Structure formats: C-alpha cells, structure tokens
Amino acid sequence: MRSTPIFKILSIAVLVAVVVLLGVEGYRYFYRPIAVSVAYTGQITDSISVTGWVIRQEKPLPETSGTLLRQVQEGEKVHAGQTVAMAYADKGALEVVKELEDAEMKLQQLQFARNSYLDSDAALKVDSDISDSIYKLRAATVDGDYSTAGDCLSAVKTAVLKRSYSYESLEQIDTEIRGTQADIASLQGQLSGASAIRTDSGGYYSGSTDGCEELLNPEFLKDLTPSRLKTVSAGTAVKNAGKIITDSTWYYAADLPAESARKLTVGQEVTLRLSMGLKQDTPAYVYSISPEEDGHVAVVLSCTRYISQVTLLRRQQGQILLREYKGVHVPSSALRMDEEGNLGVFCQVGAYAYRKPVVLVYRGEGFCLVDSAEGAAGIRVLRQGDLVISTSEKLTDGMILPDR
C-alpha cells in the first residue's frame, strides 16, 4: 500500500512533538532554575583533640598486709579519722564478713516484718520501695552505669525480701529474729583481731593506687614542659587500702601542637570532655601554657567539679571544647544580601517565595548556620523544616515560583 502525503506529514509532526517533549523534559531534569533544601537545626563544635594526664593532690594510705574489706565507696567524701577499710589476718575472713552482712540484712528484714504488724501502711510503703528500686536498676542499666547497678540490684533484693517476710506469723518472726541475732553474735566473734584503717585527713576516697601519687600532684605542674610531660609513665600499684584525694580541684595536663594551642589563653574558660569515666562535660580553665618546645607546648586545665568521678582516671583521651555554634542549617548558596547589607534566605511557601531575614552564626564548607534576625515574626521567621531556595536566578519577595 502506498503512503499518502498526509500520512507522511502526520508522522513527521508526531516525531517532532516527541523530540521536543523529550528535550523539554531533559532540560528540566538536568537544569533546574531553583533547588530547594529542607532547613534543619544543627550544631558545630570547635574543639581540640588531646591526650593527657589527670593530676590530683592525693595521699596514699599506709601499706597494709592481710585481707582488706573497704567500708566506703569509690569517690565517697570522708573526714579525718574515719574508718575506710578493715584489715583481717585470716584469708577466710571475707567469707565470714559476707555471711555477717547477709545475717544483718536478714535481721533488718525480719524487724521490718514485725513492725508491719503494728503499722498497716508499712507493707504499702515497701511495695513503693520495690517499684522505685526496680526503676532505678532499669535506669542504671539503660544508661550503661554498671558501677551503680550492683547497689541497685541489692536494693531490689532487700525490698522484695522485706515484703516476703510480711506473710509470716508474728511468733515465727520472733523466733527467726532470736536465731538471727545469735548467728550475728557468733560471726562477730570469728572476726576478732581485725584492725581498722583510718584516714588522717579529710577528702575523697579512692581504693586504687597507680604509683604516680607522689609525682603527679600540683607541684609537678610548676614550670611544666612538653619534654617533662613525655617522660611520665604509669607506675606500679602498691598493696594498700587506697588513697585520699585531699583537694576537690583537679588538673588535666596535655602535650599539644603549638599551632592548636594558639586558640587558648591562660585564664580562658573552656569545656573538657573525657572519653571515659566522666559522665558529662565539665567546665575548666586554662591554668597554664608552657613556652614552645620543638613545635609543642604543655597545656594544663584546672577543674573544680566532679572529683568523685575522676578518682580512678589517670591517662585519658579527650577534647577541649572551645565553642559550640547552634543554628538552622542552610546551604551557603541560599544566603542573599539586600541593598542595605542585611542577610536573608528565600523560602518556598506554597507557590510563592518569601524572604526571611537571618543572621550568620557559622560558615562551613558549603553550608551555614543561621538564626532568624531580630524583629522577624510570623511567616518571616526561619524554622526547622522550611524549604530554603538556592538559585542563581533573581528572587523577589512574594514572587510566584516558576514550575520546576
């Protein structure tokens, strides 16, 4: 069948339309006159990574022979003359002590059970104690604070056992109380000859020594140099009952490249973040900066908080946080300056572009952190989730955006 001229013309027209349509779509795909980004809140920290030594004013307790049983917790504040540990000559004394502690706990539980017969609200109170102790145990394990999880678990056990004794008769409880008191007296008799270890000064107790107590103290910081700091190494622990940290002020000394240390000045307030041990960041002051030595300086920070958390720390990695910048994260290409020198960004609101005045907080590589300018209100306030426009095209406030 021979094709007619009309059929040829229609075929060419359809082909041209398809080519034009593909060209338009290709242009729209590869060249977008505007790009839209979602604004979101961001934070940038200007910091210096360091590795240094925790330094304290501390006094080791005397060397002790025999089996030790500590009477206070790590980091607990103690006073002069307080007993911090008991020393037993018999190696099996710890087992006797454990039996004694269990017997004393049982006596406490039995006495509570007896009192519950006289006080109808006692059982309700212990039910509340059970709930509270379970909640605290869960919070400790979720946060990874396993150092206190043992105490929380013991509190749960104690509360549950108290409640279990509440179901026995008064005569049974009195009989058990008398038997438990006899057991306690017998166990106490087996622990004769124990010696108490007492402090001669107040402070914070630590059950660990590392051999650096006599070296790494505030006196060591005088005229500190990078070369002297590099000679420090961890010592050997001495068998004793621990040590007393006599001052709540502690120090962090680190060797830094001189270039990094130029951001610091003596007396400057910074924030110290340690990689382990310290649960939160702590405010600190730049205590001293040594003269430069082979491109390095020794920097010392002084801290007055959280001494109870750093009693076991010595060599630690960390960060010196100089400043934190918070704001709304937008592309650098979205920032525009008007004729009066005021900064702003254009945001898509429906089919329109609206200008929102901002102030620059931080400029990074390809992005900025900004805040809404003072006086901005209503639709002019830049918020998280706004659609920020980036384009080389000219934008005017309230204009209708082209179909993208």
C-alpha positions as a Markdown table, in Angstrom:
| # | Residue | x | y | z |
|---|---|---|---|---|
| 1 | Met | 0.0 | 0.0 | 0.0 |
| 2 | Arg | 1.4 | 3.4 | -1.0 |
| 3 | Ser | 1.6 | 6.1 | 1.7 |
| 4 | Thr | -0.1 | 9.4 | 1.1 |
| 5 | Pro | 1.5 | 12.8 | 1.6 |
| 6 | Ile | -0.9 | 13.5 | 4.5 |
| 7 | Phe | 0.3 | 10.3 | 6.4 |
| 8 | Lys | 3.9 | 11.4 | 5.9 |
| 9 | Ile | 3.2 | 14.8 | 7.2 |
| 10 | Leu | 1.4 | 13.4 | 10.3 |
| 11 | Ser | 4.3 | 11.0 | 11.0 |
| 12 | Ile | 6.8 | 13.8 | 10.9 |
| 13 | Ala | 4.7 | 16.0 | 13.1 |
| 14 | Val | 4.4 | 13.3 | 15.7 |
| 15 | Leu | 8.1 | 12.6 | 15.6 |
| 16 | Val | 8.9 | 16.3 | 16.1 |
| 17 | Ala | 6.5 | 16.6 | 19.0 |
| 18 | Val | 8.1 | 13.6 | 20.7 |
| 19 | Val | 11.6 | 15.0 | 20.2 |
| 20 | Val | 10.5 | 18.4 | 21.6 |
| 21 | Leu | 8.8 | 16.8 | 24.6 |
| 22 | Leu | 11.9 | 14.7 | 25.4 |
| 23 | Gly | 14.1 | 17.8 | 25.0 |
| 24 | Val | 11.9 | 19.8 | 27.4 |
| 25 | Glu | 11.9 | 17.1 | 30.0 |
| 26 | Gly | 15.7 | 16.6 | 29.6 |
| 27 | Tyr | 16.2 | 20.3 | 30.1 |
| 28 | Arg | 14.0 | 20.3 | 33.2 |
| 29 | Tyr | 15.9 | 17.3 | 34.6 |
| 30 | Phe | 19.4 | 18.5 | 34.0 |
| 31 | Tyr | 18.9 | 22.2 | 34.5 |
| 32 | Arg | 16.8 | 23.3 | 37.4 |
| 33 | Pro | 16.5 | 27.1 | 37.8 |
| 34 | Ile | 16.0 | 26.6 | 41.6 |
| 35 | Ala | 16.9 | 24.0 | 44.1 |
| 36 | Val | 15.0 | 23.5 | 47.4 |
| 37 | Ser | 16.6 | 22.2 | 50.6 |
| 38 | Val | 15.0 | 21.4 | 53.9 |
| 39 | Ala | 16.3 | 23.6 | 56.8 |
| 40 | Tyr | 17.2 | 21.8 | 60.0 |
| 41 | Thr | 18.8 | 22.7 | 63.3 |
| 42 | Gly | 22.5 | 21.9 | 63.5 |
| 43 | Gln | 25.4 | 22.2 | 65.9 |
| 44 | Ile | 29.1 | 22.6 | 65.2 |
| 45 | Thr | 31.8 | 22.3 | 67.9 |
| 46 | Asp | 35.2 | 24.0 | 67.6 |
| 47 | Ser | 37.4 | 21.6 | 69.6 |
| 48 | Ile | 41.0 | 20.3 | 70.1 |
| 49 | Ser | 41.6 | 16.6 | 70.5 |
| 50 | Val | 44.1 | 15.8 | 73.3 |
| 51 | Thr | 45.7 | 13.0 | 75.3 |
| 52 | Gly | 46.8 | 13.9 | 78.8 |
| 53 | Trp | 47.2 | 13.1 | 82.4 |
| 54 | Val | 44.7 | 13.6 | 85.3 |
| 55 | Ile | 46.5 | 15.2 | 88.2 |
| 56 | Arg | 45.3 | 15.5 | 91.8 |
| 57 | Gln | 46.5 | 16.3 | 95.3 |
| 58 | Glu | 46.4 | 12.9 | 96.9 |
| 59 | Lys | 47.9 | 11.0 | 99.8 |
| 60 | Pro | 48.2 | 7.1 | 99.7 |
| 61 | Leu | 47.1 | 5.2 | 102.8 |
| 62 | Pro | 49.8 | 3.1 | 104.6 |
| 63 | Glu | 50.8 | -0.3 | 103.1 |
| 64 | Thr | 48.7 | -3.0 | 104.7 |
| 65 | Ser | 49.0 | -6.8 | 105.0 |
| 66 | Gly | 46.2 | -9.2 | 105.2 |
| 67 | Thr | 42.7 | -9.3 | 103.7 |
| 68 | Leu | 41.1 | -5.9 | 103.1 |
| 69 | Leu | 37.4 | -5.1 | 103.3 |
| 70 | Arg | 36.6 | -1.5 | 102.3 |
| 71 | Gln | 34.0 | 0.4 | 104.3 |
| 72 | Val | 33.4 | 3.3 | 101.9 |
| 73 | Gln | 32.6 | 3.6 | 98.2 |
| 74 | Glu | 34.9 | 4.9 | 95.5 |
| 75 | Gly | 34.8 | 8.7 | 95.3 |
| 76 | Glu | 32.9 | 9.0 | 98.7 |
| 77 | Lys | 33.7 | 12.0 | 100.7 |
| 78 | Val | 35.4 | 11.1 | 104.1 |
| 79 | His | 36.5 | 13.0 | 107.2 |
| 80 | Ala | 39.7 | 12.8 | 109.2 |
| 81 | Gly | 39.7 | 9.8 | 111.5 |
| 82 | Gln | 37.0 | 7.9 | 109.5 |
| 83 | Thr | 37.4 | 4.2 | 109.1 |
| 84 | Val | 37.8 | 3.5 | 105.3 |
| 85 | Ala | 38.7 | -0.2 | 105.5 |
| 86 | Met | 39.2 | -3.2 | 107.8 |
| 87 | Ala | 42.2 | -5.5 | 107.6 |
| 88 | Tyr | 41.9 | -9.2 | 108.5 |
| 89 | Ala | 44.7 | -11.6 | 109.0 |
| 90 | Asp | 42.6 | -14.6 | 108.1 |
| 91 | Lys | 42.2 | -15.2 | 104.4 |
| 92 | Gly | 38.8 | -16.6 | 105.0 |
| 93 | Ala | 37.6 | -13.5 | 106.8 |
| 94 | Leu | 35.8 | -12.2 | 103.7 |
| 95 | Glu | 33.5 | -15.2 | 103.6 |
| 96 | Val | 32.7 | -14.6 | 107.3 |
| 97 | Val | 32.1 | -10.9 | 106.6 |
| 98 | Lys | 29.8 | -11.8 | 103.7 |
| 99 | Glu | 27.8 | -14.2 | 106.0 |
| 100 | Leu | 27.6 | -11.4 | 108.6 |
| 101 | Glu | 26.3 | -8.9 | 106.1 |
| 102 | Asp | 23.7 | -11.4 | 104.9 |
| 103 | Ala | 22.7 | -12.1 | 108.5 |
| 104 | Glu | 22.4 | -8.3 | 109.3 |
| 105 | Met | 20.3 | -7.8 | 106.2 |
| 106 | Lys | 18.0 | -10.7 | 107.2 |
| 107 | Leu | 17.6 | -9.2 | 110.7 |
| 108 | Gln | 16.7 | -5.8 | 109.2 |
| 109 | Gln | 14.1 | -7.6 | 107.0 |
| 110 | Leu | 12.6 | -9.5 | 110.0 |
| 111 | Gln | 12.4 | -6.4 | 112.1 |
| 112 | Phe | 10.5 | -4.7 | 109.3 |
| 113 | Ala | 8.1 | -7.6 | 109.0 |
| 114 | Arg | 7.4 | -7.4 | 112.8 |
| 115 | Asn | 6.8 | -3.6 | 112.6 |
| 116 | Ser | 4.4 | -4.1 | 109.7 |
| 117 | Tyr | 2.0 | -5.9 | 112.1 |
| 118 | Leu | 1.9 | -2.6 | 114.1 |
| 119 | Asp | 1.8 | -0.3 | 111.1 |
| 120 | Ser | -0.8 | -1.1 | 108.4 |
| 121 | Asp | 0.9 | 1.3 | 106.0 |
| 122 | Ala | 4.3 | -0.4 | 106.2 |
| 123 | Ala | 3.5 | -3.0 | 103.6 |
| 124 | Leu | 2.3 | -0.3 | 101.2 |
| 125 | Lys | 5.5 | 1.6 | 101.7 |
| 126 | Val | 7.7 | -1.4 | 100.9 |
| 127 | Asp | 5.7 | -2.0 | 97.7 |
| 128 | Ser | 6.5 | 1.5 | 96.7 |
| 129 | Asp | 10.2 | 0.9 | 97.6 |
| 130 | Ile | 10.2 | -2.2 | 95.3 |
| 131 | Ser | 8.8 | -0.2 | 92.4 |
| 132 | Asp | 11.3 | 2.6 | 93.0 |
| 133 | Ser | 14.3 | 0.2 | 93.3 |
| 134 | Ile | 13.3 | -1.6 | 90.1 |
| 135 | Tyr | 13.0 | 1.7 | 88.2 |
| 136 | Lys | 16.5 | 2.8 | 89.5 |
| 137 | Leu | 18.0 | -0.5 | 88.4 |
| 138 | Arg | 16.5 | -0.2 | 85.0 |
| 139 | Ala | 17.7 | 3.4 | 84.6 |
| 140 | Ala | 21.3 | 2.4 | 85.6 |
| 141 | Thr | 21.5 | -0.5 | 83.1 |
| 142 | Val | 19.9 | 1.5 | 80.3 |
| 143 | Asp | 22.4 | 4.4 | 80.8 |
| 144 | Gly | 25.3 | 1.9 | 81.0 |
| 145 | Asp | 26.1 | 2.9 | 84.6 |
| 146 | Tyr | 27.1 | -0.5 | 85.7 |
| 147 | Ser | 29.1 | 0.9 | 88.6 |
| 148 | Thr | 25.9 | 1.6 | 90.5 |
| 149 | Ala | 23.9 | -1.3 | 89.1 |
| 150 | Gly | 25.1 | -3.7 | 91.8 |
| 151 | Asp | 23.9 | -1.4 | 94.6 |
| 152 | Cys | 20.5 | -1.0 | 92.8 |
| 153 | Leu | 20.2 | -4.8 | 92.4 |
| 154 | Ser | 20.9 | -5.2 | 96.1 |
| 155 | Ala | 18.2 | -2.6 | 96.9 |
| 156 | Val | 15.7 | -4.6 | 94.8 |
| 157 | Lys | 16.6 | -7.8 | 96.6 |
| 158 | Thr | 16.3 | -6.2 | 100.1 |
| 159 | Ala | 12.9 | -4.7 | 99.3 |
| 160 | Val | 11.5 | -7.9 | 97.9 |
| 161 | Leu | 12.7 | -10.0 | 100.8 |
| 162 | Lys | 11.2 | -7.5 | 103.2 |
| 163 | Arg | 7.8 | -7.9 | 101.5 |
| 164 | Ser | 8.1 | -11.7 | 101.6 |
| 165 | Tyr | 8.5 | -11.9 | 105.4 |
| 166 | Ser | 5.3 | -9.9 | 105.8 |
| 167 | Tyr | 3.2 | -13.0 | 105.2 |
| 168 | Glu | 4.6 | -15.0 | 108.2 |
| 169 | Ser | 3.1 | -15.1 | 111.7 |
| 170 | Leu | 4.4 | -12.9 | 114.5 |
| 171 | Glu | 5.6 | -15.9 | 116.5 |
| 172 | Gln | 7.5 | -17.2 | 113.6 |
| 173 | Ile | 9.2 | -13.9 | 113.0 |
| 174 | Asp | 10.2 | -13.5 | 116.7 |
| 175 | Thr | 11.7 | -17.0 | 116.6 |
| 176 | Glu | 13.7 | -16.1 | 113.5 |
| 177 | Ile | 14.8 | -12.8 | 115.0 |
| 178 | Arg | 16.3 | -14.5 | 118.0 |
| 179 | Gly | 18.1 | -17.1 | 115.8 |
| 180 | Thr | 19.5 | -14.5 | 113.5 |
| 181 | Gln | 20.8 | -12.4 | 116.4 |
| 182 | Ala | 22.6 | -15.5 | 117.7 |
| 183 | Asp | 24.1 | -16.1 | 114.3 |
| 184 | Ile | 25.4 | -12.4 | 114.2 |
| 185 | Ala | 27.0 | -12.7 | 117.6 |
| 186 | Ser | 28.8 | -15.9 | 116.6 |
| 187 | Leu | 30.1 | -14.4 | 113.3 |
| 188 | Gln | 31.3 | -11.3 | 115.0 |
| 189 | Gly | 33.3 | -13.5 | 117.4 |
| 190 | Gln | 35.0 | -15.1 | 114.5 |
| 191 | Leu | 36.3 | -11.7 | 113.3 |
| 192 | Ser | 38.3 | -10.8 | 116.3 |
| 193 | Gly | 41.8 | -9.4 | 115.7 |
| 194 | Ala | 40.7 | -7.1 | 112.8 |
| 195 | Ser | 42.4 | -3.7 | 112.5 |
| 196 | Ala | 40.7 | -0.6 | 111.3 |
| 197 | Ile | 42.3 | 1.7 | 108.7 |
| 198 | Arg | 41.5 | 5.3 | 109.4 |
| 199 | Thr | 42.3 | 8.5 | 107.5 |
| 200 | Asp | 44.4 | 11.2 | 109.0 |
| 201 | Ser | 42.9 | 13.9 | 106.7 |
| 202 | Gly | 39.6 | 14.6 | 105.0 |
| 203 | Gly | 38.9 | 14.4 | 101.3 |
| 204 | Tyr | 37.6 | 11.8 | 98.7 |
| 205 | Tyr | 38.4 | 8.1 | 99.0 |
| 206 | Ser | 39.8 | 6.0 | 96.2 |
| 207 | Gly | 40.5 | 2.3 | 96.6 |
| 208 | Ser | 43.1 | 2.3 | 93.8 |
| 209 | Thr | 46.7 | 3.4 | 93.6 |
| 210 | Asp | 48.9 | 3.5 | 90.5 |
| 211 | Gly | 52.3 | 4.6 | 91.9 |
| 212 | Cys | 52.0 | 8.1 | 90.4 |
| 213 | Glu | 50.6 | 9.7 | 93.6 |
| 214 | Glu | 53.9 | 11.2 | 94.7 |
| 215 | Leu | 54.8 | 12.5 | 91.2 |
| 216 | Leu | 51.6 | 13.7 | 89.6 |
| 217 | Asn | 50.5 | 16.4 | 92.0 |
| 218 | Pro | 50.1 | 20.2 | 91.7 |
| 219 | Glu | 53.8 | 20.6 | 92.5 |
| 220 | Phe | 54.6 | 18.8 | 89.3 |
| 221 | Leu | 52.8 | 21.5 | 87.3 |
| 222 | Lys | 55.3 | 24.2 | 88.1 |
| 223 | Asp | 57.4 | 25.1 | 85.1 |
| 224 | Leu | 55.9 | 22.1 | 83.2 |
| 225 | Thr | 57.4 | 21.5 | 79.7 |
| 226 | Pro | 56.4 | 19.1 | 76.9 |
| 227 | Ser | 59.6 | 17.1 | 77.3 |
| 228 | Arg | 59.0 | 16.6 | 81.0 |
| 229 | Leu | 55.4 | 15.6 | 80.4 |
| 230 | Lys | 56.5 | 13.0 | 77.8 |
| 231 | Thr | 58.7 | 11.3 | 80.5 |
| 232 | Val | 55.6 | 10.4 | 82.6 |
| 233 | Ser | 54.5 | 6.8 | 82.6 |
| 234 | Ala | 52.1 | 4.8 | 84.7 |
| 235 | Gly | 53.6 | 3.5 | 87.9 |
| 236 | Thr | 53.1 | 0.2 | 89.8 |
| 237 | Ala | 50.2 | -0.1 | 92.2 |
| 238 | Val | 51.0 | -0.6 | 95.9 |
| 239 | Lys | 49.1 | -3.0 | 98.0 |
| 240 | Asn | 47.3 | -0.7 | 100.4 |
| 241 | Ala | 43.8 | 0.4 | 101.3 |
| 242 | Gly | 43.8 | 3.1 | 98.7 |
| 243 | Lys | 44.4 | 6.9 | 98.9 |
| 244 | Ile | 42.7 | 10.1 | 100.0 |
| 245 | Ile | 42.3 | 12.9 | 97.4 |
| 246 | Thr | 42.7 | 15.9 | 99.7 |
| 247 | Asp | 41.5 | 18.7 | 97.3 |
| 248 | Ser | 38.5 | 18.9 | 95.1 |
| 249 | Thr | 40.4 | 20.8 | 92.4 |
| 250 | Trp | 42.0 | 18.5 | 89.8 |
| 251 | Tyr | 44.1 | 19.2 | 86.7 |
| 252 | Tyr | 44.4 | 17.8 | 83.2 |
| 253 | Ala | 47.9 | 18.2 | 81.5 |
| 254 | Ala | 48.4 | 17.5 | 77.8 |
| 255 | Asp | 51.1 | 18.0 | 75.2 |
| 256 | Leu | 49.6 | 20.0 | 72.2 |
| 257 | Pro | 51.0 | 21.2 | 68.9 |
| 258 | Ala | 51.8 | 24.9 | 69.3 |
| 259 | Glu | 49.5 | 25.7 | 66.3 |
| 260 | Ser | 46.5 | 24.2 | 68.1 |
| 261 | Ala | 47.3 | 25.8 | 71.4 |
| 262 | Arg | 47.2 | 29.3 | 69.8 |
| 263 | Lys | 43.4 | 29.1 | 70.2 |
| 264 | Leu | 44.0 | 29.1 | 74.0 |
| 265 | Thr | 44.9 | 31.8 | 76.5 |
| 266 | Val | 45.7 | 31.5 | 80.2 |
| 267 | Gly | 42.5 | 32.1 | 82.3 |
| 268 | Gln | 40.2 | 31.2 | 79.4 |
| 269 | Glu | 37.1 | 29.2 | 80.2 |
| 270 | Val | 36.7 | 26.1 | 78.1 |
| 271 | Thr | 34.8 | 22.8 | 78.4 |
| 272 | Leu | 36.7 | 19.5 | 78.9 |
| 273 | Arg | 35.2 | 16.2 | 77.6 |
| 274 | Leu | 37.0 | 13.0 | 78.6 |
| 275 | Ser | 36.5 | 9.8 | 76.6 |
| 276 | Met | 36.0 | 7.6 | 79.7 |
| 277 | Gly | 35.0 | 7.9 | 83.4 |
| 278 | Leu | 33.5 | 11.4 | 83.3 |
| 279 | Lys | 29.7 | 11.1 | 82.6 |
| 280 | Gln | 29.3 | 14.7 | 81.4 |
| 281 | Asp | 31.4 | 17.6 | 80.1 |
| 282 | Thr | 33.0 | 19.8 | 82.8 |
| 283 | Pro | 33.8 | 23.5 | 82.7 |
| 284 | Ala | 37.6 | 24.1 | 83.0 |
| 285 | Tyr | 40.0 | 27.0 | 83.0 |
| 286 | Val | 43.3 | 27.2 | 81.1 |
| 287 | Tyr | 45.7 | 27.1 | 84.1 |
| 288 | Ser | 49.0 | 27.4 | 82.2 |
| 289 | Ile | 50.6 | 27.2 | 78.8 |
| 290 | Ser | 54.3 | 26.4 | 78.6 |
| 291 | Pro | 56.8 | 28.1 | 76.3 |
| 292 | Glu | 57.0 | 26.4 | 72.9 |
| 293 | Glu | 59.4 | 23.5 | 72.6 |
| 294 | Asp | 60.0 | 21.8 | 69.2 |
| 295 | Gly | 56.7 | 22.9 | 68.0 |
| 296 | His | 54.8 | 21.7 | 71.1 |
| 297 | Val | 53.5 | 23.2 | 74.3 |
| 298 | Ala | 52.3 | 21.8 | 77.6 |
| 299 | Val | 48.8 | 22.9 | 78.4 |
| 300 | Val | 47.2 | 22.5 | 81.9 |
| 301 | Leu | 43.5 | 22.8 | 82.5 |
| 302 | Ser | 42.1 | 23.3 | 86.0 |
| 303 | Cys | 38.7 | 21.8 | 87.0 |
| 304 | Thr | 36.7 | 22.1 | 90.2 |
| 305 | Arg | 33.8 | 19.8 | 89.6 |
| 306 | Tyr | 33.1 | 16.0 | 89.5 |
| 307 | Ile | 36.1 | 15.0 | 91.5 |
| 308 | Ser | 34.2 | 11.9 | 92.7 |
| 309 | Gln | 34.0 | 10.7 | 89.1 |
| 310 | Val | 37.7 | 11.0 | 88.2 |
| 311 | Thr | 39.3 | 9.3 | 91.2 |
| 312 | Leu | 40.3 | 6.3 | 89.1 |
| 313 | Leu | 41.4 | 8.2 | 86.0 |
| 314 | Arg | 45.0 | 8.9 | 85.0 |
| 315 | Arg | 45.9 | 8.7 | 81.3 |
| 316 | Gln | 42.9 | 9.9 | 79.3 |
| 317 | Gln | 42.0 | 10.9 | 75.8 |
| 318 | Gly | 39.6 | 13.9 | 75.5 |
| 319 | Gln | 38.6 | 17.0 | 73.8 |
| 320 | Ile | 38.9 | 20.7 | 74.7 |
| 321 | Leu | 35.7 | 22.3 | 73.5 |
| 322 | Leu | 36.3 | 25.9 | 72.7 |
| 323 | Arg | 32.9 | 27.0 | 71.4 |
| 324 | Glu | 29.7 | 25.5 | 70.2 |
| 325 | Tyr | 27.7 | 27.0 | 67.4 |
| 326 | Lys | 23.9 | 26.3 | 67.1 |
| 327 | Gly | 21.5 | 27.4 | 64.5 |
| 328 | Val | 19.5 | 26.5 | 61.4 |
| 329 | His | 21.5 | 24.6 | 58.8 |
| 330 | Val | 21.1 | 26.1 | 55.2 |
| 331 | Pro | 23.2 | 25.9 | 52.0 |
| 332 | Ser | 25.7 | 28.7 | 51.6 |
| 333 | Ser | 24.2 | 29.4 | 48.2 |
| 334 | Ala | 20.9 | 30.2 | 49.8 |
| 335 | Leu | 22.3 | 33.3 | 51.6 |
| 336 | Arg | 21.5 | 36.6 | 50.0 |
| 337 | Met | 22.3 | 40.1 | 50.9 |
| 338 | Asp | 20.0 | 43.0 | 50.2 |
| 339 | Glu | 20.9 | 46.5 | 49.1 |
| 340 | Glu | 21.2 | 47.6 | 52.8 |
| 341 | Gly | 23.6 | 44.8 | 53.6 |
| 342 | Asn | 21.1 | 42.6 | 55.5 |
| 343 | Leu | 21.3 | 38.8 | 55.1 |
| 344 | Gly | 18.3 | 36.7 | 54.4 |
| 345 | Val | 17.1 | 33.5 | 52.7 |
| 346 | Phe | 14.2 | 32.9 | 50.4 |
| 347 | Cys | 11.9 | 30.0 | 51.3 |
| 348 | Gln | 9.2 | 28.3 | 49.3 |
| 349 | Val | 5.8 | 28.7 | 50.8 |
| 350 | Gly | 3.2 | 27.1 | 48.5 |
| 351 | Ala | 3.8 | 28.5 | 45.1 |
| 352 | Tyr | 5.5 | 31.7 | 46.4 |
| 353 | Ala | 9.0 | 32.7 | 47.5 |
| 354 | Tyr | 9.2 | 34.7 | 50.8 |
| 355 | Arg | 12.3 | 36.4 | 52.1 |
| 356 | Lys | 13.2 | 35.6 | 55.8 |
| 357 | Pro | 15.9 | 37.8 | 57.4 |
| 358 | Val | 18.7 | 35.9 | 59.2 |
| 359 | Val | 22.0 | 36.5 | 61.0 |
| 360 | Leu | 25.0 | 34.4 | 60.3 |
| 361 | Val | 26.2 | 32.1 | 63.2 |
| 362 | Tyr | 28.8 | 29.9 | 61.5 |
| 363 | Arg | 30.0 | 29.4 | 57.9 |
| 364 | Gly | 31.3 | 26.0 | 57.0 |
| 365 | Glu | 32.2 | 24.3 | 53.7 |
| 366 | Gly | 29.1 | 24.6 | 51.5 |
| 367 | Phe | 26.7 | 25.3 | 54.4 |
| 368 | Cys | 25.9 | 27.9 | 57.1 |
| 369 | Leu | 24.3 | 28.0 | 60.5 |
| 370 | Val | 21.9 | 31.0 | 60.8 |
| 371 | Asp | 19.3 | 32.4 | 63.2 |
| 372 | Ser | 16.3 | 34.5 | 62.5 |
| 373 | Ala | 17.1 | 38.2 | 62.6 |
| 374 | Glu | 15.9 | 40.2 | 65.5 |
| 375 | Gly | 12.4 | 41.5 | 64.8 |
| 376 | Ala | 11.4 | 38.7 | 62.4 |
| 377 | Ala | 7.9 | 37.5 | 63.1 |
| 378 | Gly | 5.2 | 35.2 | 61.7 |
| 379 | Ile | 6.0 | 33.9 | 58.3 |
| 380 | Arg | 9.3 | 35.8 | 58.3 |
| 381 | Val | 10.8 | 33.5 | 61.0 |
| 382 | Leu | 13.1 | 30.8 | 59.7 |
| 383 | Arg | 12.2 | 27.5 | 61.2 |
| 384 | Gln | 13.3 | 23.9 | 61.0 |
| 385 | Gly | 11.5 | 22.2 | 58.1 |
| 386 | Asp | 11.3 | 25.3 | 55.9 |
| 387 | Leu | 12.1 | 24.8 | 52.2 |
| 388 | Val | 15.1 | 27.0 | 51.5 |
| 389 | Ile | 15.7 | 28.1 | 47.9 |
| 390 | Ser | 19.2 | 28.0 | 46.3 |
| 391 | Thr | 19.4 | 29.5 | 42.9 |
| 392 | Ser | 21.4 | 31.9 | 40.8 |
| 393 | Glu | 18.2 | 33.4 | 39.4 |
| 394 | Lys | 16.9 | 36.7 | 40.8 |
| 395 | Leu | 14.3 | 36.3 | 43.5 |
| 396 | Thr | 11.9 | 38.9 | 44.8 |
| 397 | Asp | 9.8 | 38.7 | 48.0 |
| 398 | Gly | 6.4 | 37.3 | 47.3 |
| 399 | Met | 7.1 | 36.3 | 43.7 |
| 400 | Ile | 5.4 | 33.2 | 42.1 |
| 401 | Leu | 8.0 | 30.5 | 41.6 |
| 402 | Pro | 8.4 | 29.0 | 38.1 |
| 403 | Asp | 7.2 | 25.5 | 37.6 |
| 404 | Arg | 10.1 | 23.2 | 38.2 |
